[in-house]
Amino acid sequence: MWMHGHYMCGFWWIFPLLGMALFVMVIILLIRAFGRSASSGSRTEIEELRKEIHELKTEIEKQKK
């Protein structure tokens, strides 16, 4: 009935397990990659904007004097 007896004979069942493991690894890598790029990019942008605001404030103070 199932490959000469028991249905677990052979190694056909390993392929779905390998596929699921590969799928999970790809999903984890994508989450980590997009998570890091989004957080690090926004942090640097925030720091740059803060520096620009500080520079503008100092220029405004100079203009007032």
The first five atom37 places (N, CA, C, CB, O) and aatype in JSON, in Angstrom:
{
  "aatype": [12, 17, 12, 8, 7, 8, 18, 12, 4, 7, 13, 17, 17, 9, 13, 14, 10, 10, 7, 12, 0, 10, 13, 19, 12, 19, 9, 9, 10, 10, 9, 1, 0, 13, 7, 1, 15, 0, 15, 15, 7, 15, 1, 16, 6, 9, 6, 6, 10, 1, 11, 6, 9, 8, 6, 10, 11, 16, 6, 9, 6, 11, 5, 11, 11],
  "atom_mask": [
    [1, 1, 1, 1, 1],
    [1, 1, 1, 1, 1],
    [1, 1, 1, 1, 1],
    [1, 1, 1, 1, 1],
    [1, 1, 1, 0, 1],
    [1, 1, 1, 1, 1],
    [1, 1, 1, 1, 1],
    [1, 1, 1, 1, 1],
    [1, 1, 1, 1, 1],
    [1, 1, 1, 0, 1],
    [1, 1, 1, 1, 1],
    [1, 1, 1, 1, 1],
    [1, 1, 1, 1, 1],
    [1, 1, 1, 1, 1],
    [1, 1, 1, 1, 1],
    [1, 1, 1, 1, 1],
    [1, 1, 1, 1, 1],
    [1, 1, 1, 1, 1],
    [1, 1, 1, 0, 1],
    [1, 1, 1, 1, 1],
    [1, 1, 1, 1, 1],
    [1, 1, 1, 1, 1],
    [1, 1, 1, 1, 1],
    [1, 1, 1, 1, 1],
    [1, 1, 1, 1, 1],
    [1, 1, 1, 1, 1],
    [1, 1, 1, 1, 1],
    [1, 1, 1, 1, 1],
    [1, 1, 1, 1, 1],
    [1, 1, 1, 1, 1],
    [1, 1, 1, 1, 1],
    [1, 1, 1, 1, 1],
    [1, 1, 1, 1, 1],
    [1, 1, 1, 1, 1],
    [1, 1, 1, 0, 1],
    [1, 1, 1, 1, 1],
    [1, 1, 1, 1, 1],
    [1, 1, 1, 1, 1],
    [1, 1, 1, 1, 1],
    [1, 1, 1, 1, 1],
    [1, 1, 1, 0, 1],
    [1, 1, 1, 1, 1],
    [1, 1, 1, 1, 1],
    [1, 1, 1, 1, 1],
    [1, 1, 1, 1, 1],
    [1, 1, 1, 1, 1],
    [1, 1, 1, 1, 1],
    [1, 1, 1, 1, 1],
    [1, 1, 1, 1, 1],
    [1, 1, 1, 1, 1],
    [1, 1, 1, 1, 1],
    [1, 1, 1, 1, 1],
    [1, 1, 1, 1, 1],
    [1, 1, 1, 1, 1],
    [1, 1, 1, 1, 1],
    [1, 1, 1, 1, 1],
    [1, 1, 1, 1, 1],
    [1, 1, 1, 1, 1],
    [1, 1, 1, 1, 1],
    [1, 1, 1, 1, 1],
    [1, 1, 1, 1, 1],
    [1, 1, 1, 1, 1],
    [1, 1, 1, 1, 1],
    [1, 1, 1, 1, 1],
    [1, 1, 1, 1, 1]
  ],
  "atom_positions": [
    [[0.82, -1.18, 0.0], [0.0, 0.0, 0.0], [0.87, 1.26, 0.0], [-0.94, -0.01, 1.2], [0.87, 2.0, -0.98]],
    [[1.62, 1.52, 1.06], [2.48, 2.7, 1.15], [3.93, 2.27, 1.03], [2.24, 3.47, 2.48], [4.56, 1.97, 2.04]],
    [[4.46, 2.23, -0.13], [5.88, 1.97, -0.37], [6.36, 0.73, 0.39], [6.72, 3.18, 0.03], [7.25, 0.83, 1.24]],
    [[5.81, -0.39, 0.11], [6.2, -1.67, 0.69], [5.96, -1.73, 2.19], [7.66, -1.93, 0.4], [6.83, -2.21, 2.92]],
    [[4.88, -1.3, 2.66], [4.58, -1.45, 4.07], [4.28, -0.14, 4.76], [0.0, 0.0, 0.0], [3.29, 0.52, 4.47]],
    [[5.12, 0.22, 5.66], [4.9, 1.39, 6.5], [4.98, 2.66, 5.66], [5.91, 1.43, 7.65], [5.8, 2.76, 4.75]],
    [[4.12, 3.63, 5.97], [4.07, 4.85, 5.17], [5.28, 5.77, 5.42], [2.8, 5.61, 5.47], [5.49, 6.71, 4.66]],
    [[6.06, 5.52, 6.46], [7.23, 6.35, 6.72], [8.51, 5.76, 6.13], [7.4, 6.55, 8.21], [9.6, 6.23, 6.44]],
    [[8.39, 4.76, 5.29], [9.56, 4.18, 4.65], [10.17, 5.19, 3.7], [9.2, 2.87, 3.9], [9.46, 5.89, 2.98]],
    [[11.47, 5.25, 3.69], [12.14, 6.18, 2.81], [12.29, 7.54, 3.46], [0.0, 0.0, 0.0], [11.92, 7.76, 4.62]],
    [[12.84, 8.45, 2.69], [13.11, 9.78, 3.21], [12.3, 10.86, 2.51], [14.57, 10.1, 3.1], [12.72, 12.02, 2.49]],
    [[11.18, 10.52, 1.95], [10.36, 11.52, 1.24], [9.85, 12.59, 2.18], [9.2, 10.84, 0.53], [9.61, 13.72, 1.75]],
    [[9.66, 12.26, 3.45], [9.08, 13.18, 4.41], [10.05, 14.29, 4.81], [8.63, 12.42, 5.64], [9.63, 15.3, 5.39]],
    [[11.35, 14.12, 4.51], [12.33, 15.13, 4.91], [12.22, 16.4, 4.06], [13.74, 14.56, 4.81], [12.56, 17.48, 4.53]],
    [[11.75, 16.28, 2.83], [11.68, 17.44, 1.94], [10.7, 18.51, 2.41], [11.29, 16.99, 0.56], [11.05, 19.69, 2.36]],
    [[9.52, 18.16, 2.86], [8.65, 19.22, 3.41], [9.24, 19.88, 4.65], [7.27, 18.64, 3.75], [9.07, 21.08, 4.87]],
    [[9.94, 19.09, 5.47], [10.57, 19.67, 6.66], [11.69, 20.64, 6.27], [11.13, 18.56, 7.57], [11.81, 21.71, 6.87]],
    [[12.49, 20.27, 5.29], [13.54, 21.17, 4.82], [12.94, 22.43, 4.2], [14.43, 20.45, 3.8], [13.47, 23.52, 4.39]],
    [[11.87, 22.28, 3.48], [11.2, 23.44, 2.89], [10.66, 24.39, 3.95], [0.0, 0.0, 0.0], [10.8, 25.61, 3.83]],
    [[10.05, 23.83, 4.98], [9.54, 24.67, 6.06], [10.67, 25.37, 6.8], [8.71, 23.83, 7.04], [10.56, 26.55, 7.15]],
    [[11.77, 24.66, 7.04], [12.92, 25.27, 7.72], [13.5, 26.4, 6.88], [14.0, 24.2, 8.01], [13.83, 27.46, 7.41]],
    [[13.62, 26.2, 5.59], [14.12, 27.24, 4.7], [13.19, 28.44, 4.69], [14.3, 26.71, 3.29], [13.64, 29.58, 4.73]],
    [[11.89, 28.19, 4.64], [10.89, 29.26, 4.65], [11.0, 30.09, 5.93], [9.47, 28.68, 4.51], [10.97, 31.32, 5.88]],
    [[11.11, 29.42, 7.06], [11.21, 30.13, 8.34], [12.49, 30.95, 8.4], [11.15, 29.13, 9.52], [12.47, 32.08, 8.88]],
    [[13.62, 30.39, 7.92], [14.88, 31.14, 7.93], [14.79, 32.38, 7.06], [16.03, 30.24, 7.47], [15.29, 33.44, 7.44]],
    [[14.19, 32.27, 5.9], [14.06, 33.43, 5.01], [13.19, 34.5, 5.64], [13.47, 33.0, 3.65], [13.52, 35.68, 5.58]],
    [[12.09, 34.11, 6.25], [11.21, 35.07, 6.9], [11.94, 35.79, 8.04], [9.94, 34.36, 7.44], [11.82, 37.0, 8.19]],
    [[12.69, 35.03, 8.86], [13.43, 35.64, 9.97], [14.48, 36.61, 9.44], [14.09, 34.55, 10.83], [14.64, 37.7, 9.99]],
    [[15.2, 36.22, 8.38], [16.22, 37.11, 7.82], [15.6, 38.38, 7.25], [17.01, 36.39, 6.75], [16.17, 39.46, 7.39]],
    [[14.44, 38.27, 6.6], [13.78, 39.45, 6.06], [13.33, 40.39, 7.17], [12.59, 39.05, 5.21], [13.48, 41.61, 7.07]],
    [[12.78, 39.83, 8.22], [12.33, 40.66, 9.34], [13.52, 41.38, 9.97], [11.6, 39.8, 10.41], [13.43, 42.57, 10.27]],
    [[14.63, 40.66, 10.16], [15.8, 41.29, 10.76], [16.39, 42.35, 9.84], [16.86, 40.24, 11.09], [16.81, 43.41, 10.3]],
    [[16.43, 42.08, 8.54], [17.02, 43.03, 7.6], [16.21, 44.32, 7.53], [17.14, 42.41, 6.2], [16.77, 45.41, 7.59]],
    [[14.89, 44.2, 7.4], [14.06, 45.4, 7.29], [13.93, 46.1, 8.62], [12.69, 45.04, 6.75], [13.79, 47.32, 8.66]],
    [[13.98, 45.38, 9.7], [13.91, 45.99, 11.01], [15.12, 46.84, 11.3], [0.0, 0.0, 0.0], [15.0, 47.95, 11.83]],
    [[16.3, 46.33, 10.95], [17.53, 47.09, 11.2], [17.64, 48.3, 10.29], [18.74, 46.2, 11.0], [18.0, 49.38, 10.74]],
    [[17.31, 48.12, 9.02], [17.47, 49.24, 8.09], [16.5, 50.37, 8.43], [17.25, 48.78, 6.65], [16.84, 51.54, 8.31]],
    [[15.3, 50.02, 8.84], [14.32, 51.06, 9.17], [14.7, 51.79, 10.45], [12.92, 50.45, 9.31], [14.61, 53.02, 10.52]],
    [[15.13, 51.05, 11.45], [15.44, 51.71, 12.72], [16.73, 52.52, 12.63], [15.56, 50.67, 13.83], [16.79, 53.63, 13.16]],
    [[17.75, 51.99, 11.99], [19.01, 52.73, 11.91], [18.87, 53.95, 11.0], [20.13, 51.83, 11.41], [19.46, 54.99, 11.27]],
    [[18.11, 53.82, 9.92], [17.91, 54.95, 9.02], [17.15, 56.07, 9.7], [0.0, 0.0, 0.0], [17.5, 57.24, 9.52]],
    [[16.13, 55.76, 10.45], [15.35, 56.8, 11.1], [16.15, 57.46, 12.22], [14.05, 56.22, 11.65], [15.98, 58.65, 12.47]],
    [[17.01, 56.71, 12.9], [17.82, 57.3, 13.97], [18.79, 58.31, 13.4], [18.58, 56.2, 14.74], [18.96, 59.4, 13.96]],
    [[19.44, 57.96, 12.31], [20.4, 58.91, 11.72], [19.68, 60.13, 11.18], [21.21, 58.24, 10.6], [20.18, 61.24, 11.29]],
    [[18.52, 59.94, 10.61], [17.75, 61.08, 10.11], [17.33, 61.99, 11.25], [16.51, 60.6, 9.34], [17.38, 63.21, 11.12]],
    [[16.93, 61.42, 12.36], [16.53, 62.22, 13.52], [17.71, 63.02, 14.04], [15.96, 61.31, 14.64], [17.57, 64.2, 14.37]],
    [[18.88, 62.38, 14.12], [20.07, 63.09, 14.59], [20.43, 64.24, 13.64], [21.26, 62.13, 14.72], [20.77, 65.33, 14.09]],
    [[20.35, 64.0, 12.34], [20.64, 65.06, 11.38], [19.66, 66.21, 11.5], [20.62, 64.5, 9.95], [20.05, 67.38, 11.44]],
    [[18.39, 65.9, 11.68], [17.38, 66.95, 11.83], [17.61, 67.75, 13.1], [15.98, 66.35, 11.82], [17.43, 68.97, 13.11]],
    [[17.99, 67.08, 14.17], [18.27, 67.79, 15.42], [19.44, 68.74, 15.26], [18.55, 66.8, 16.56], [19.42, 69.87, 15.76]],
    [[20.48, 68.29, 14.54], [21.64, 69.17, 14.29], [21.22, 70.38, 13.46], [22.77, 68.39, 13.57], [21.64, 71.5, 13.75]],
    [[20.41, 70.15, 12.45], [19.95, 71.26, 11.62], [19.12, 72.25, 12.42], [19.14, 70.74, 10.44], [19.26, 73.46, 12.25]],
    [[18.26, 71.75, 13.28], [17.43, 72.63, 14.12], [18.32, 73.46, 15.03], [16.42, 71.81, 14.95], [18.09, 74.65, 15.22]],
    [[19.33, 72.81, 15.61], [20.25, 73.55, 16.49], [20.99, 74.64, 15.72], [21.26, 72.58, 17.14], [21.15, 75.76, 16.2]],
    [[21.44, 74.3, 14.51], [22.13, 75.29, 13.69], [21.21, 76.45, 13.33], [22.67, 74.65, 12.42], [21.62, 77.61, 13.36]],
    [[19.96, 76.15, 13.0], [19.01, 77.2, 12.66], [18.72, 78.09, 13.86], [17.71, 76.6, 12.14], [18.59, 79.31, 13.72]],
    [[18.62, 77.49, 15.04], [18.39, 78.29, 16.24], [19.56, 79.23, 16.51], [18.16, 77.38, 17.45], [19.36, 80.39, 16.88]],
    [[20.77, 78.73, 16.32], [21.93, 79.61, 16.53], [21.96, 80.73, 15.49], [23.24, 78.81, 16.48], [22.34, 81.85, 15.81]],
    [[21.59, 80.45, 14.26], [21.53, 81.49, 13.23], [20.47, 82.52, 13.56], [21.25, 80.87, 11.85], [20.68, 83.71, 13.34]],
    [[19.33, 82.08, 14.08], [18.28, 83.03, 14.47], [18.77, 83.93, 15.59], [17.0, 82.28, 14.9], [18.5, 85.13, 15.57]],
    [[19.48, 83.36, 16.56], [20.02, 84.18, 17.65], [21.02, 85.19, 17.14], [20.67, 83.29, 18.69], [21.04, 86.33, 17.61]],
    [[21.84, 84.8, 16.17], [22.8, 85.74, 15.58], [22.09, 86.86, 14.83], [23.76, 85.0, 14.63], [22.51, 88.01, 14.88]],
    [[21.0, 86.52, 14.14], [20.26, 87.52, 13.37], [19.56, 88.52, 14.31], [19.22, 86.83, 12.46], [19.43, 89.7, 13.96]],
    [[19.13, 88.06, 15.47], [18.46, 88.95, 16.42], [19.43, 89.98, 16.97], [17.83, 88.13, 17.56], [19.03, 91.1, 17.27]],
    [[20.69, 89.62, 17.13], [21.69, 90.54, 17.7], [22.18, 91.46, 16.67], [22.85, 89.8, 18.31], [23.02, 92.31, 16.95]]
  ]
}
